[in-house]
């Protein structure tokens, strides 16, 4: 007996006789699309109908990152019933099983998702999954292609415009990104991804006060977000305060009460919190405000000596390298770096080449944390641009701190002419950041160009009083 057909939230047929199974699948889709913290609800779907292919393959995907040892039985259960599955379920199975295979080919995984979305364009959960793949393969262009491909079928749907906005802003198309984020927010004011992308645009345009006001107004809707999304949104708020030269106590309060406090929750995903906490502390360090946070960094570094937090995200590993070296946990940092090199060595040649810049960034961050800035500069090279390191799984905004580290190392090592050149170029796109003017001032002073240094200083002072007086 083949079993009944039921329809899930996007309108596609699923073979199951369980209404509860379909309800749990629908709830899972909502959690995925709005970065909810109850993505484990997909396990309930598989429990309600252990023979449902869709429930089992989605459960396998969820477990592949949260509890890998539990994923294979669900994958096998889905595979064993594949002949009875609907065309939609078979397409999802093909795309997801490729994604979670040990020797996965990212290009094949992308093609299978693209094929899936051509046939089933209203499946926004699969679009989100494909966009995550694009994020980790540093291909915002492909991410944009996918969302534009399905947009005609989803013009008034929740979440789709937030998913349109992100690749646009990653490609530097800020006006279009703002328009898309606003449209998503208008459709659903609780769309956390649209809110987040709106903040990205405001922050990029140096509208720090407006970004803070917007996000703080949105913040009650974050209560049910995943640990990552909740602390990442507050990371953005903290950065806006920091970029706008607010008193450092405001940033410390946000760290204590909005980011670190997440760890008190029994279901907190600790590595997701550490990622945003470390990203903020590195910014604070570069701006010379670490005195207010030194105890925080030691506490955080002690947490990430635990290897359970290693090798989950390249971005997190790079930040952990800085924290460990900065706090004297040298043997642990060496062990982590050695592990990253070992992982690179096991990749195929194509993947090794793709991850080369990620490895160089990791090595340079290790040397920077050790105080070996000359070695770090040599590793990064004279044409470094952190935007070329998106394969670590970080947005342009998250990566920008590594550009700032590079600017500071250039200045600290007497390369004033190069520092002035890259800072002037950067200021053309982010002209409202006072810290960049202070770095330019340093560069001009090192070069003996006192008049230009004075002009940069005056502009920095003006901006320091412009946002949060």
Beta strands, then each sheet from edge to edge (+ up, - down):
strand 1: 5-7
strand 2: 13-15
sheet 1: 1+ 2-
end
